[in-house]
Amino acid sequence: MHTRLPSLLITLLIASLIGSIGCGKDSETIIIIGGGGGPGPINADLYEPNDSLGTCSSVVVNFLEQDLTLDTTADQDFFCFTLLVEANLTAIASFLHQDGDVDLELLDQGGITLAISSTQQDTEIIRLNLMPGPYAVRVWSPAGAINRYGLELTARAALPPDGREANDDVGSCTPIILPFLDPNLNLHSDVDVDYFCVSILLASQLMVTVDFSHALGDIDVDLVDLSLMVVASSQTQQSPEIINVGLQPGAYFIRVWSPTMTTNTYGLDVTIR
């Protein structure tokens, strides 16, 4: 295997030819200057060997390690942990994508994939609500890249249902009277969806604002009519999510949900003019 030189390393080769070329006292010095490309060799980290689920490194959540490596093209790292209570897990792998792609996967104890993050960014993030039990994360490079990375695993206790539950479908929606404001709502599980029903008596402009911490998990909001067609939606990567739409008289549903299936708290503000 060829070793690549660090990009800042300059190799100097000096050869002195003395004696037999021309006059015996003459000498010639040859200097060769060259630079290698790419990073230097990456060594195995302290958690090796952990290249399979059977040899996974056992860690305790919350866990943070910044000095990890994929040190060969075939390297994959497994970290296993146990949750004692229902919790919302966040797993983050951080690295420099320009040095090689790294992906992240969440597995159950049998090796079944529960979630995967495979983007072209410098961080791969998985957020998922999990029941008590053993789990593992796998870090690997789909391109066989050699790279350094950091891994963070955190768990938040599961949220109790808010005071508006159960309102997980249009049939059990929470009726609201405008203007409406409730700052103490939540998506308490990875499958929780909250529906709020509202009646518009006159042609009006409706504004729906969902305020939350995006760092704890993404939340989106849709406005749906009686035929369950989406009239308007706000699905960004920031908080708050805002719908501002003109409506004809009728009955509508506000649907609050998480595209990443994560738990989070939020506030809902609905006004009309």
SENUSE-420960 format. One record per residue (C-alpha): residue number from 1; residue in three letters; chain; x, y, z. Coordinates in Angstrom, 1 decimal. Layout:
N
<rec nr="NUM" rest="ALA" kette="A" east="X" north="Y" up="Z"/>
...
This chain:
273
<rec nr="1" rest="MET" kette="A" east="0.0" north="0.0" up="0.0"/>
<rec nr="2" rest="HIS" kette="A" east="1.3" north="3.4" up="-0.9"/>
<rec nr="3" rest="THR" kette="A" east="1.6" north="6.1" up="1.8"/>
<rec nr="4" rest="ARG" kette="A" east="0.4" north="9.6" up="0.8"/>
<rec nr="5" rest="LEU" kette="A" east="2.6" north="12.4" up="2.0"/>
<rec nr="6" rest="PRO" kette="A" east="0.9" north="15.3" up="4.0"/>
<rec nr="7" rest="SER" kette="A" east="0.2" north="18.2" up="1.8"/>
<rec nr="8" rest="LEU" kette="A" east="2.6" north="20.5" up="3.6"/>
<rec nr="9" rest="LEU" kette="A" east="5.5" north="18.1" up="3.6"/>
<rec nr="10" rest="ILE" kette="A" east="8.4" north="18.9" up="1.3"/>
<rec nr="11" rest="THR" kette="A" east="10.9" north="16.2" up="0.4"/>
<rec nr="12" rest="LEU" kette="A" east="14.4" north="17.3" up="-0.2"/>
<rec nr="13" rest="LEU" kette="A" east="16.8" north="14.8" up="-1.9"/>
<rec nr="14" rest="ILE" kette="A" east="20.4" north="15.9" up="-2.0"/>
<rec nr="15" rest="ALA" kette="A" east="22.8" north="13.8" up="-4.0"/>
<rec nr="16" rest="SER" kette="A" east="26.4" north="14.7" up="-4.2"/>
<rec nr="17" rest="LEU" kette="A" east="28.4" north="13.4" up="-7.1"/>
<rec nr="18" rest="ILE" kette="A" east="32.0" north="13.6" up="-6.2"/>
<rec nr="19" rest="GLY" kette="A" east="35.1" north="12.4" up="-7.8"/>
<rec nr="20" rest="SER" kette="A" east="34.8" north="10.8" up="-11.2"/>
<rec nr="21" rest="ILE" kette="A" east="32.8" north="13.4" up="-13.1"/>
<rec nr="22" rest="GLY" kette="A" east="35.2" north="15.8" up="-14.8"/>
<rec nr="23" rest="CYS" kette="A" east="37.8" north="16.9" up="-12.3"/>
<rec nr="24" rest="GLY" kette="A" east="38.0" north="14.9" up="-9.2"/>
<rec nr="25" rest="LYS" kette="A" east="37.4" north="17.9" up="-7.0"/>
<rec nr="26" rest="ASP" kette="A" east="34.2" north="18.9" up="-8.8"/>
<rec nr="27" rest="SER" kette="A" east="30.9" north="18.1" up="-7.1"/>
<rec nr="28" rest="GLU" kette="A" east="27.2" north="18.5" up="-8.1"/>
<rec nr="29" rest="THR" kette="A" east="24.2" north="18.9" up="-5.8"/>
<rec nr="30" rest="ILE" kette="A" east="20.7" north="17.9" up="-6.9"/>
<rec nr="31" rest="ILE" kette="A" east="17.7" north="19.2" up="-5.0"/>
<rec nr="32" rest="ILE" kette="A" east="14.3" north="17.8" up="-5.7"/>
<rec nr="33" rest="ILE" kette="A" east="11.4" north="19.6" up="-4.2"/>
<rec nr="34" rest="GLY" kette="A" east="8.0" north="17.8" up="-4.2"/>
<rec nr="35" rest="GLY" kette="A" east="4.7" north="18.1" up="-2.4"/>
<rec nr="36" rest="GLY" kette="A" east="2.2" north="15.3" up="-1.7"/>
<rec nr="37" rest="GLY" kette="A" east="-1.5" north="15.7" up="-1.8"/>
<rec nr="38" rest="GLY" kette="A" east="-4.3" north="14.9" up="0.7"/>
<rec nr="39" rest="PRO" kette="A" east="-4.2" north="14.2" up="4.5"/>
<rec nr="40" rest="GLY" kette="A" east="-1.6" north="12.0" up="6.2"/>
<rec nr="41" rest="PRO" kette="A" east="-2.3" north="8.5" up="7.3"/>
<rec nr="42" rest="ILE" kette="A" east="-5.1" north="8.1" up="9.8"/>
<rec nr="43" rest="ASN" kette="A" east="-4.6" north="5.7" up="12.7"/>
<rec nr="44" rest="ALA" kette="A" east="-7.2" north="3.4" up="14.3"/>
<rec nr="45" rest="ASP" kette="A" east="-9.0" north="5.1" up="17.2"/>
<rec nr="46" rest="LEU" kette="A" east="-9.1" north="3.9" up="20.8"/>
<rec nr="47" rest="TYR" kette="A" east="-12.5" north="2.1" up="20.3"/>
<rec nr="48" rest="GLU" kette="A" east="-11.2" north="-0.4" up="17.8"/>
<rec nr="49" rest="PRO" kette="A" east="-11.9" north="-3.1" up="17.1"/>
<rec nr="50" rest="ASN" kette="A" east="-15.6" north="-2.4" up="16.7"/>
<rec nr="51" rest="ASP" kette="A" east="-16.2" north="-3.3" up="13.1"/>
<rec nr="52" rest="SER" kette="A" east="-19.4" north="-5.4" up="13.7"/>
<rec nr="53" rest="LEU" kette="A" east="-22.4" north="-5.5" up="15.9"/>
<rec nr="54" rest="GLY" kette="A" east="-20.9" north="-8.4" up="17.8"/>
<rec nr="55" rest="THR" kette="A" east="-17.7" north="-6.4" up="18.6"/>
<rec nr="56" rest="CYS" kette="A" east="-19.5" north="-3.0" up="19.2"/>
<rec nr="57" rest="SER" kette="A" east="-18.0" north="-0.5" up="21.6"/>
<rec nr="58" rest="SER" kette="A" east="-20.3" north="-0.3" up="24.6"/>
<rec nr="59" rest="VAL" kette="A" east="-21.0" north="3.3" up="25.6"/>
<rec nr="60" rest="VAL" kette="A" east="-23.3" north="5.2" up="28.0"/>
<rec nr="61" rest="VAL" kette="A" east="-25.7" north="7.8" up="26.8"/>
<rec nr="62" rest="ASN" kette="A" east="-25.1" north="10.8" up="27.0"/>
<rec nr="63" rest="PHE" kette="A" east="-21.9" north="10.1" up="25.0"/>
<rec nr="64" rest="LEU" kette="A" east="-19.5" north="12.5" up="23.2"/>
<rec nr="65" rest="GLU" kette="A" east="-16.2" north="11.6" up="21.5"/>
<rec nr="66" rest="GLN" kette="A" east="-14.5" north="13.9" up="19.0"/>
<rec nr="67" rest="ASP" kette="A" east="-11.4" north="11.8" up="18.1"/>
<rec nr="68" rest="LEU" kette="A" east="-12.8" north="8.9" up="16.1"/>
<rec nr="69" rest="THR" kette="A" east="-11.7" north="7.6" up="12.7"/>
<rec nr="70" rest="LEU" kette="A" east="-12.5" north="5.4" up="9.8"/>
<rec nr="71" rest="ASP" kette="A" east="-8.9" north="4.3" up="9.3"/>
<rec nr="72" rest="THR" kette="A" east="-9.3" north="1.9" up="6.4"/>
<rec nr="73" rest="THR" kette="A" east="-11.5" north="1.9" up="3.3"/>
<rec nr="74" rest="ALA" kette="A" east="-13.5" north="-1.1" up="4.8"/>
<rec nr="75" rest="ASP" kette="A" east="-13.7" north="0.3" up="8.3"/>
<rec nr="76" rest="GLN" kette="A" east="-17.1" north="0.7" up="9.9"/>
<rec nr="77" rest="ASP" kette="A" east="-17.6" north="1.5" up="13.6"/>
<rec nr="78" rest="PHE" kette="A" east="-20.4" north="0.2" up="15.8"/>
<rec nr="79" rest="PHE" kette="A" east="-21.3" north="1.7" up="19.2"/>
<rec nr="80" rest="CYS" kette="A" east="-23.9" north="0.0" up="21.4"/>
<rec nr="81" rest="PHE" kette="A" east="-25.9" north="1.4" up="24.3"/>
<rec nr="82" rest="THR" kette="A" east="-29.0" north="0.7" up="26.4"/>
<rec nr="83" rest="LEU" kette="A" east="-31.9" north="3.0" up="27.1"/>
<rec nr="84" rest="LEU" kette="A" east="-33.5" north="2.4" up="30.5"/>
<rec nr="85" rest="VAL" kette="A" east="-36.6" north="4.4" up="29.9"/>
<rec nr="86" rest="GLU" kette="A" east="-38.5" north="5.6" up="26.8"/>
<rec nr="87" rest="ALA" kette="A" east="-36.5" north="8.5" up="25.4"/>
<rec nr="88" rest="ASN" kette="A" east="-35.9" north="10.7" up="22.3"/>
<rec nr="89" rest="LEU" kette="A" east="-32.5" north="9.8" up="21.0"/>
<rec nr="90" rest="THR" kette="A" east="-30.3" north="12.3" up="19.0"/>
<rec nr="91" rest="ALA" kette="A" east="-27.3" north="10.8" up="17.2"/>
<rec nr="92" rest="ILE" kette="A" east="-24.9" north="13.2" up="15.4"/>
<rec nr="93" rest="ALA" kette="A" east="-21.8" north="12.3" up="13.4"/>
<rec nr="94" rest="SER" kette="A" east="-19.6" north="15.4" up="12.6"/>
<rec nr="95" rest="PHE" kette="A" east="-16.8" north="15.4" up="10.0"/>
<rec nr="96" rest="LEU" kette="A" east="-15.4" north="17.3" up="7.0"/>
<rec nr="97" rest="HIS" kette="A" east="-17.3" north="16.0" up="4.0"/>
<rec nr="98" rest="GLN" kette="A" east="-14.6" north="17.4" up="1.6"/>
<rec nr="99" rest="ASP" kette="A" east="-12.3" north="14.7" up="3.2"/>
<rec nr="100" rest="GLY" kette="A" east="-14.7" north="11.9" up="2.5"/>
<rec nr="101" rest="ASP" kette="A" east="-18.4" north="11.1" up="3.0"/>
<rec nr="102" rest="VAL" kette="A" east="-19.5" north="9.5" up="6.3"/>
<rec nr="103" rest="ASP" kette="A" east="-23.0" north="8.1" up="7.0"/>
<rec nr="104" rest="LEU" kette="A" east="-24.9" north="7.2" up="10.2"/>
<rec nr="105" rest="GLU" kette="A" east="-27.3" north="4.4" up="10.9"/>
<rec nr="106" rest="LEU" kette="A" east="-29.4" north="3.5" up="14.0"/>
<rec nr="107" rest="LEU" kette="A" east="-30.0" north="-0.3" up="14.6"/>
<rec nr="108" rest="ASP" kette="A" east="-32.0" north="-2.4" up="17.1"/>
<rec nr="109" rest="GLN" kette="A" east="-30.3" north="-5.3" up="19.0"/>
<rec nr="110" rest="GLY" kette="A" east="-31.0" north="-7.6" up="16.0"/>
<rec nr="111" rest="GLY" kette="A" east="-29.3" north="-5.4" up="13.5"/>
<rec nr="112" rest="ILE" kette="A" east="-32.5" north="-4.1" up="11.9"/>
<rec nr="113" rest="THR" kette="A" east="-32.2" north="-0.5" up="10.6"/>
<rec nr="114" rest="LEU" kette="A" east="-34.4" north="1.9" up="12.5"/>
<rec nr="115" rest="ALA" kette="A" east="-33.2" north="5.1" up="10.9"/>
<rec nr="116" rest="ILE" kette="A" east="-30.4" north="6.3" up="8.6"/>
<rec nr="117" rest="SER" kette="A" east="-28.8" north="9.7" up="7.8"/>
<rec nr="118" rest="SER" kette="A" east="-27.0" north="9.8" up="4.4"/>
<rec nr="119" rest="THR" kette="A" east="-26.6" north="13.4" up="3.2"/>
<rec nr="120" rest="GLN" kette="A" east="-23.8" north="15.4" up="1.5"/>
<rec nr="121" rest="GLN" kette="A" east="-23.3" north="17.6" up="4.5"/>
<rec nr="122" rest="ASP" kette="A" east="-20.7" north="17.9" up="7.3"/>
<rec nr="123" rest="THR" kette="A" east="-23.1" north="16.4" up="9.9"/>
<rec nr="124" rest="GLU" kette="A" east="-25.3" north="13.4" up="9.8"/>
<rec nr="125" rest="ILE" kette="A" east="-28.2" north="13.5" up="12.3"/>
<rec nr="126" rest="ILE" kette="A" east="-30.7" north="11.0" up="13.5"/>
<rec nr="127" rest="ARG" kette="A" east="-33.5" north="11.8" up="15.9"/>
<rec nr="128" rest="LEU" kette="A" east="-36.0" north="9.1" up="17.0"/>
<rec nr="129" rest="ASN" kette="A" east="-38.2" north="8.3" up="19.9"/>
<rec nr="130" rest="LEU" kette="A" east="-37.2" north="4.9" up="21.3"/>
<rec nr="131" rest="MET" kette="A" east="-38.6" north="2.5" up="23.9"/>
<rec nr="132" rest="PRO" kette="A" east="-36.3" north="1.1" up="26.6"/>
<rec nr="133" rest="GLY" kette="A" east="-33.9" north="-1.5" up="25.3"/>
<rec nr="134" rest="PRO" kette="A" east="-30.5" north="-2.1" up="23.6"/>
<rec nr="135" rest="TYR" kette="A" east="-29.5" north="-0.2" up="20.4"/>
<rec nr="136" rest="ALA" kette="A" east="-26.5" north="0.5" up="18.3"/>
<rec nr="137" rest="VAL" kette="A" east="-25.3" north="3.1" up="15.9"/>
<rec nr="138" rest="ARG" kette="A" east="-23.1" north="2.4" up="12.9"/>
<rec nr="139" rest="VAL" kette="A" east="-20.7" north="4.9" up="11.3"/>
<rec nr="140" rest="TRP" kette="A" east="-19.3" north="4.1" up="7.9"/>
<rec nr="141" rest="SER" kette="A" east="-18.4" north="5.6" up="4.5"/>
<rec nr="142" rest="PRO" kette="A" east="-20.4" north="4.5" up="1.5"/>
<rec nr="143" rest="ALA" kette="A" east="-17.5" north="5.6" up="-0.7"/>
<rec nr="144" rest="GLY" kette="A" east="-14.9" north="3.8" up="1.4"/>
<rec nr="145" rest="ALA" kette="A" east="-13.4" north="7.1" up="2.5"/>
<rec nr="146" rest="ILE" kette="A" east="-10.8" north="7.3" up="5.2"/>
<rec nr="147" rest="ASN" kette="A" east="-11.7" north="10.2" up="7.5"/>
<rec nr="148" rest="ARG" kette="A" east="-11.9" north="11.6" up="11.1"/>
<rec nr="149" rest="TYR" kette="A" east="-15.2" north="12.2" up="12.8"/>
<rec nr="150" rest="GLY" kette="A" east="-16.9" north="13.0" up="16.1"/>
<rec nr="151" rest="LEU" kette="A" east="-19.9" north="11.2" up="17.5"/>
<rec nr="152" rest="GLU" kette="A" east="-22.5" north="12.5" up="20.0"/>
<rec nr="153" rest="LEU" kette="A" east="-25.4" north="10.5" up="21.5"/>
<rec nr="154" rest="THR" kette="A" east="-27.9" north="12.2" up="23.7"/>
<rec nr="155" rest="ALA" kette="A" east="-31.3" north="11.1" up="25.1"/>
<rec nr="156" rest="ARG" kette="A" east="-34.2" north="13.2" up="26.4"/>
<rec nr="157" rest="ALA" kette="A" east="-36.9" north="11.6" up="28.5"/>
<rec nr="158" rest="ALA" kette="A" east="-40.1" north="11.0" up="26.6"/>
<rec nr="159" rest="LEU" kette="A" east="-42.7" north="13.8" up="26.9"/>
<rec nr="160" rest="PRO" kette="A" east="-46.1" north="13.1" up="28.6"/>
<rec nr="161" rest="PRO" kette="A" east="-49.1" north="13.8" up="26.3"/>
<rec nr="162" rest="ASP" kette="A" east="-50.2" north="17.5" up="26.4"/>
<rec nr="163" rest="GLY" kette="A" east="-53.6" north="18.6" up="27.6"/>
<rec nr="164" rest="ARG" kette="A" east="-55.2" north="18.6" up="24.1"/>
<rec nr="165" rest="GLU" kette="A" east="-54.7" north="14.9" up="23.6"/>
<rec nr="166" rest="ALA" kette="A" east="-56.1" north="12.7" up="22.1"/>
<rec nr="167" rest="ASN" kette="A" east="-56.2" north="14.6" up="18.8"/>
<rec nr="168" rest="ASP" kette="A" east="-54.3" north="12.4" up="16.5"/>
<rec nr="169" rest="ASP" kette="A" east="-56.7" north="12.5" up="13.5"/>
<rec nr="170" rest="VAL" kette="A" east="-59.5" north="14.6" up="12.0"/>
<rec nr="171" rest="GLY" kette="A" east="-62.1" north="12.6" up="13.9"/>
<rec nr="172" rest="SER" kette="A" east="-60.6" north="13.5" up="17.3"/>
<rec nr="173" rest="CYS" kette="A" east="-59.4" north="17.0" up="16.4"/>
<rec nr="174" rest="THR" kette="A" east="-59.3" north="19.7" up="19.1"/>
<rec nr="175" rest="PRO" kette="A" east="-61.9" north="22.4" up="18.4"/>
<rec nr="176" rest="ILE" kette="A" east="-60.5" north="25.9" up="18.8"/>
<rec nr="177" rest="ILE" kette="A" east="-62.1" north="29.4" up="18.9"/>
<rec nr="178" rest="LEU" kette="A" east="-60.2" north="32.2" up="17.3"/>
<rec nr="179" rest="PRO" kette="A" east="-58.0" north="33.9" up="18.3"/>
<rec nr="180" rest="PHE" kette="A" east="-56.3" north="30.8" up="19.8"/>
<rec nr="181" rest="LEU" kette="A" east="-53.0" north="30.6" up="21.7"/>
<rec nr="182" rest="ASP" kette="A" east="-51.5" north="27.6" up="23.5"/>
<rec nr="183" rest="PRO" kette="A" east="-47.7" north="27.7" up="24.2"/>
<rec nr="184" rest="ASN" kette="A" east="-47.7" north="24.3" up="26.1"/>
<rec nr="185" rest="LEU" kette="A" east="-48.3" north="21.7" up="23.4"/>
<rec nr="186" rest="ASN" kette="A" east="-46.1" north="18.8" up="22.3"/>
<rec nr="187" rest="LEU" kette="A" east="-45.5" north="15.9" up="19.9"/>
<rec nr="188" rest="HIS" kette="A" east="-45.0" north="13.3" up="22.7"/>
<rec nr="189" rest="SER" kette="A" east="-44.0" north="10.3" up="20.5"/>
<rec nr="190" rest="ASP" kette="A" east="-42.5" north="9.7" up="17.1"/>
<rec nr="191" rest="VAL" kette="A" east="-45.9" north="8.9" up="15.6"/>
<rec nr="192" rest="ASP" kette="A" east="-47.8" north="11.7" up="17.3"/>
<rec nr="193" rest="VAL" kette="A" east="-49.8" north="14.1" up="15.0"/>
<rec nr="194" rest="ASP" kette="A" east="-51.9" north="16.9" up="16.4"/>
<rec nr="195" rest="TYR" kette="A" east="-55.2" north="18.0" up="14.7"/>
<rec nr="196" rest="PHE" kette="A" east="-57.0" north="21.2" up="15.5"/>
<rec nr="197" rest="CYS" kette="A" east="-60.4" north="22.1" up="13.9"/>
<rec nr="198" rest="VAL" kette="A" east="-61.6" north="25.6" up="13.2"/>
<rec nr="199" rest="SER" kette="A" east="-64.6" north="27.1" up="11.5"/>
<rec nr="200" rest="ILE" kette="A" east="-64.3" north="30.1" up="9.3"/>
<rec nr="201" rest="LEU" kette="A" east="-67.6" north="32.1" up="9.1"/>
<rec nr="202" rest="LEU" kette="A" east="-66.6" north="34.8" up="6.6"/>
<rec nr="203" rest="ALA" kette="A" east="-64.0" north="35.1" up="3.9"/>
<rec nr="204" rest="SER" kette="A" east="-60.9" north="35.9" up="6.0"/>
<rec nr="205" rest="GLN" kette="A" east="-57.1" north="35.9" up="6.2"/>
<rec nr="206" rest="LEU" kette="A" east="-55.9" north="33.1" up="8.6"/>
<rec nr="207" rest="MET" kette="A" east="-52.4" north="33.1" up="10.2"/>
<rec nr="208" rest="VAL" kette="A" east="-51.1" north="30.0" up="11.9"/>
<rec nr="209" rest="THR" kette="A" east="-47.8" north="30.1" up="13.7"/>
<rec nr="210" rest="VAL" kette="A" east="-46.0" north="27.1" up="15.3"/>
<rec nr="211" rest="ASP" kette="A" east="-43.1" north="28.1" up="17.5"/>
<rec nr="212" rest="PHE" kette="A" east="-40.6" north="25.5" up="18.7"/>
<rec nr="213" rest="SER" kette="A" east="-36.8" north="24.8" up="19.0"/>
<rec nr="214" rest="HIS" kette="A" east="-35.7" north="23.4" up="15.7"/>
<rec nr="215" rest="ALA" kette="A" east="-32.5" north="22.0" up="17.4"/>
<rec nr="216" rest="LEU" kette="A" east="-34.6" north="19.6" up="19.3"/>
<rec nr="217" rest="GLY" kette="A" east="-36.4" north="18.3" up="16.2"/>
<rec nr="218" rest="ASP" kette="A" east="-38.2" north="19.5" up="13.1"/>
<rec nr="219" rest="ILE" kette="A" east="-42.0" north="20.4" up="13.2"/>
<rec nr="220" rest="ASP" kette="A" east="-44.2" north="21.2" up="10.2"/>
<rec nr="221" rest="VAL" kette="A" east="-47.8" north="22.5" up="9.9"/>
<rec nr="222" rest="ASP" kette="A" east="-50.5" north="21.9" up="7.3"/>
<rec nr="223" rest="LEU" kette="A" east="-53.9" north="23.5" up="6.7"/>
<rec nr="224" rest="VAL" kette="A" east="-56.4" north="20.9" up="5.5"/>
<rec nr="225" rest="ASP" kette="A" east="-60.0" north="21.2" up="4.2"/>
<rec nr="226" rest="LEU" kette="A" east="-62.9" north="18.9" up="4.8"/>
<rec nr="227" rest="SER" kette="A" east="-61.9" north="16.7" up="1.8"/>
<rec nr="228" rest="LEU" kette="A" east="-58.5" north="16.3" up="3.5"/>
<rec nr="229" rest="MET" kette="A" east="-56.8" north="18.3" up="0.7"/>
<rec nr="230" rest="VAL" kette="A" east="-53.9" north="20.4" up="1.8"/>
<rec nr="231" rest="VAL" kette="A" east="-54.8" north="24.1" up="1.4"/>
<rec nr="232" rest="ALA" kette="A" east="-51.5" north="25.5" up="2.6"/>
<rec nr="233" rest="SER" kette="A" east="-48.4" north="24.3" up="4.5"/>
<rec nr="234" rest="SER" kette="A" east="-45.2" north="25.4" up="6.1"/>
<rec nr="235" rest="GLN" kette="A" east="-42.4" north="22.9" up="5.9"/>
<rec nr="236" rest="THR" kette="A" east="-39.1" north="24.7" up="6.3"/>
<rec nr="237" rest="GLN" kette="A" east="-35.9" north="24.0" up="8.3"/>
<rec nr="238" rest="GLN" kette="A" east="-36.4" north="26.7" up="10.8"/>
<rec nr="239" rest="SER" kette="A" east="-38.7" north="28.0" up="13.5"/>
<rec nr="240" rest="PRO" kette="A" east="-41.4" north="29.3" up="13.5"/>
<rec nr="241" rest="GLU" kette="A" east="-43.4" north="27.6" up="10.8"/>
<rec nr="242" rest="ILE" kette="A" east="-46.0" north="30.1" up="9.5"/>
<rec nr="243" rest="ILE" kette="A" east="-49.1" north="29.8" up="7.3"/>
<rec nr="244" rest="ASN" kette="A" east="-50.7" north="33.0" up="6.1"/>
<rec nr="245" rest="VAL" kette="A" east="-53.6" north="32.3" up="3.7"/>
<rec nr="246" rest="GLY" kette="A" east="-56.9" north="33.7" up="2.5"/>
<rec nr="247" rest="LEU" kette="A" east="-59.8" north="31.4" up="3.1"/>
<rec nr="248" rest="GLN" kette="A" east="-63.5" north="31.1" up="2.1"/>
<rec nr="249" rest="PRO" kette="A" east="-66.1" north="30.2" up="4.8"/>
<rec nr="250" rest="GLY" kette="A" east="-65.9" north="26.6" up="5.8"/>
<rec nr="251" rest="ALA" kette="A" east="-64.4" north="24.0" up="8.2"/>
<rec nr="252" rest="TYR" kette="A" east="-60.6" north="23.4" up="8.3"/>
<rec nr="253" rest="PHE" kette="A" east="-58.1" north="21.4" up="10.1"/>
<rec nr="254" rest="ILE" kette="A" east="-54.6" north="22.4" up="11.3"/>
<rec nr="255" rest="ARG" kette="A" east="-52.2" north="19.5" up="11.4"/>
<rec nr="256" rest="VAL" kette="A" east="-49.0" north="19.7" up="13.4"/>
<rec nr="257" rest="TRP" kette="A" east="-46.5" north="16.9" up="12.8"/>
<rec nr="258" rest="SER" kette="A" east="-42.8" north="16.0" up="12.6"/>
<rec nr="259" rest="PRO" kette="A" east="-41.3" north="14.9" up="9.3"/>
<rec nr="260" rest="THR" kette="A" east="-38.3" north="13.4" up="11.2"/>
<rec nr="261" rest="MET" kette="A" east="-40.6" north="11.6" up="13.7"/>
<rec nr="262" rest="THR" kette="A" east="-39.1" north="13.3" up="16.7"/>
<rec nr="263" rest="THR" kette="A" east="-40.7" north="14.5" up="19.9"/>
<rec nr="264" rest="ASN" kette="A" east="-40.7" north="18.2" up="20.7"/>
<rec nr="265" rest="THR" kette="A" east="-42.6" north="20.9" up="22.5"/>
<rec nr="266" rest="TYR" kette="A" east="-44.3" north="23.7" up="20.6"/>
<rec nr="267" rest="GLY" kette="A" east="-46.7" north="26.6" up="20.8"/>
<rec nr="268" rest="LEU" kette="A" east="-49.6" north="27.2" up="18.5"/>
<rec nr="269" rest="ASP" kette="A" east="-51.0" north="30.7" up="17.7"/>
<rec nr="270" rest="VAL" kette="A" east="-54.0" north="31.1" up="15.3"/>
<rec nr="271" rest="THR" kette="A" east="-55.4" north="34.4" up="14.4"/>
<rec nr="272" rest="ILE" kette="A" east="-57.9" north="35.7" up="11.8"/>
<rec nr="273" rest="ARG" kette="A" east="-58.5" north="39.1" up="10.2"/>
